[in-house]
């Protein structure tokens, strides 16, 4: 696994979630200082080229990479995952976002349904929420017992240790967002019909239990932020910065080489003889409502 670099958690940006539910005052950066769209798109394009190089190295070297995305609701996990994957081959880099466990899955070993999604050689898997549901939403909302939570805390470092010893590169991200920023994002989702589906009844309840989630997160970090498998905190109050910082950091966590192929020359089309196209009237076309 690549060497850890930088600080575990930084106090940049605007009002921060301090973990115990309190909100710290702004420090250096505010929403007014966020990167311009032009600068953001330029830097994102550079990083996406590097992601393609990383993808090709993962395939070539037979690496197995697992990246976990956790954090508050509306913290920007999904947007970051989208920017990572939009230029990559879905056969190499895939996203796992498991729904509510079935009755059968509830009777299995807790980690079993997640283990089924782990990568084979030459693959990278991005978990949009993961086995840490047990320490977060399941615990706060009462979907599991306290005994099950404590067993999770005992088992999780051992489970992750087995993954790492098996050759999997495991990277864990926690997206941290302030109370005020989360409220703004929730309100934008309510006001936008194309985004309203992102707000579930569980998301609304999470607002009511902000402090409970803060305490659960602190407890989770205390048990699972290990030297072998550390948590990396992403300051996510400004989405553009969070995406770029996370992608840049991910690239630093998996050493790779540039396997960009040589430029390709498109061959000319070969003439295989006379061809008569069937009448267009024999085909059924989509109506041209936007000619």
N, C-alpha and C positions, 0 to 999 in steps of 0.2 A: 504494500500500500504506500502511496506517496507520503512524503513527510508533511506534517501539519505546519502551516505557516500563518502568520498574522495572529490576531487576538481572537479569543473565543467569542466575545461579545463586545460590540462597540457601542458607545453612547454618542451617536451622531444624530442627525435628522431632527424631526419635530418631536412632539410629545410622545414619550415612550411608555410601554407597558413594563413596569419594573418587576413583574412576576407575581407580586403579592396583591395585585389588583390596583395598586396606586399608579398614578400617572405622573411621570417626571416632567419637569419644565423643559421647553425647547432649549437646544444647545446651539450648535453651529449652523445647521441647515434647516430651512423651512420650505414649505410647498412652493413659495414664490421663487425659490432658487433652483427648482428642478430643471434638469437638462432639457434643452429644446428638442422638439420632435426631429428636426434635421440631424442634430448631433446624435440623438438616440438611435435613429435608424442607421446612421453611418457606423456607429460602434456595434450595433446588433448584427449588421451584415458581416463585419469582420469576424465576430465571434461565431456566427453560423458557419462561415467557411472553415474555421478551426474545428467546429463540431463535426463537420463532414470528414475532416482528416482523422479526428478521433474515432469516428465510426469505422472508417476503413482500417484503422489500426486494430480496433477491437476484433473485427472480422478476421484480419490477417493473422493476428497473434493468438486468436482463440481465447480472448479474455472473457471473463464473466463479471459484469458490473451491475450492481444494484444501488439505486438512489432512492431514498425515502424523502417524501415531502410532507411535512406535518406543520401544524400551526393553527392559529385562530381561523374561524370562518371569515371569508372575504379578505384573507391576508395576502392573496396573490399567488397562491400555489399553482392553480390551474393555468393562469396566464403565463407563468414562467415555464411550465411544462410544455405549453403550446409553442412557445418561442424556441424551445430546445428541439422539439420533434418536427416542426413544420418543414425543415430542410433535410430530414433524415429518412432513411429507408425503414418503413415500419416492420420489415422482416428482421431487421437487426435491432432497432430501438423501438420497444413497445411500451405502452402505458397500461398499468393495472390499477383499476379503480373498482374494487369489489363492493358489492351491495350488501344489504343485510343478510347475515348467514341464514341458510335454510335450516329446517328442523334437523335434518341429517347432519349438517355441518356443526350444529350446536352440540352434538354428541361426540364430535371428534376431538383429538388433541388440538388445543387452541391454535397452534402455529401451522396446523396441517394444510389449511386452505391457502395460506400464504406460501408455504413451501412448494405447493403445486405450481406456483407462478414464477419460481426462480429461473434464472437464465441458464441455457446450455452454453457451451463454448461459442464465442463469437457473437454474443448477444448482450444488450444492455436493457435492463428493465427499470422503469420509473414507476414507483408506487405513489399514486395520488391518495394519500393516507394508507396506513399499513397496520401491522400488528400492534402498533401503539394506540389503536382505538381502545384497547382494554384499559390503558392508563388514563385515557382522556374521556371521550364521550360515554363509553360504557360505564365507567366509574361514576362520573358526575350525574348521569341520568338514571343510575340505578339499574342498568342492564346486566350487571354482574355483582357477585358478592364481594365483600372486602377480602375474604379468604382467597378468592380467585385473583384479585388484584395483587395480593402479597405473593402468591405463587408466580404470577407473571413477573414481578420484580426479581424473584429468585431465578427464574428460568431464562429471562430475556438475555442477560449478558452471556449466559452459557450458549444459548441458541445462536446469537450473533458471533460468538467466538468460534463455533463450529463452522459457520458460513465462511468466516475469514480464513480459517485453517484449511478449508476445502479449496481455497483459491479464489473465492469471490471477493471483489473489491466493493466494500460497503461504505456508502457515504450517506450521512443523515443530516437533513436540513430542517430547522425550525424557523418558520416565517413569523416574525414578531411585528404586531401592528398595535397602535395605540387605540384606546377606547374611542376617542373622538373620530379617528380616521375610519375605524370599523363602522361606526354609526353612519358616517357620510356615505360609505360604500353600500351599506344596507339600504339607505334611503334612495340612492341612485337605482338600485335594483328594483325597488318598489315602484319608482316612477317610470321605469323603462319596461314596456311589455316584452321586449325581446330578451330581457335579463331576469324577469321576475321568476322564471322557473328555477333560478339558482337559489332562491330563498325557500327553504323547507321549514316546516313547523319546528324541526329540531334547531335550525339556525336561530329562529326567533327566541326559543327557550334559552339558547346559549347566551343571549344578551342579558337575560334576567339573572343568569348564574355566572356572571363574569368572574367574580371573586373565587367561586368554586373551581372554575377552570384554571385560574391562576395558581391556586394551591395545588391542584392536580398536576399541572405542568412542572411546578417546582419539585414536587415529590418524584415525578418521573425522571427529571434531570438528576436528582440526587442518587437514584438507583441505576440509571442507564447511561449517564454521561461518563464513559470509561476511557481510559487511555487507549485501549485497543479499538474502541468504537465510539468516538466522540460525537457530540452534537455540534453542528455549526449553525449559529444563529444569523439569520438574514434580517437586517433592518428593513422592514417592508412598508413603511409609511409612504414612500414615494415609489410607485410601481416600476417606473423606468429604471431607476437606480437599482432597485432590488433585483430585477431581471438580469441586468448586466453584471452586477456583482456576483450573483449566484452562478451564472453561466461561466464567468471568468474563473471563479473558484473551482467549479467542477472540472474545468479543463486542466487546472493545476493539480488535481488529485489523481489523475490517471496519466502517467507518462506515455507519450505516443510519438510516433514518427510520421513524417509527411509522405504519404503514399499516393499523392495526387498523380493520376495517370497522364501520359503524354497527350497533347491535343489530338482529337480524333478527326479524320477526314471522311466526310460522308461519301460513300461510293455512289456512282451513277446508277440509276434504275436500269435494269436490263430489260430489253425488249423480247418478250416471249411469244411474239406473233400477234396476229390480229385479235382484237378483243372488242366485242360489241356489248355495250352496257344495256341491261334491260331497261325498258321504259320507266321513267321516274314515276309515272302515274300508277305503276304497279306497287309502289311502296307507300307505306303509311308514315307521314311526317308529323312531328310535333307542331301544333298550330303556331304560326309566326305572329304572336301577339306583340312582339317587340321587333319589328322588321328593321 
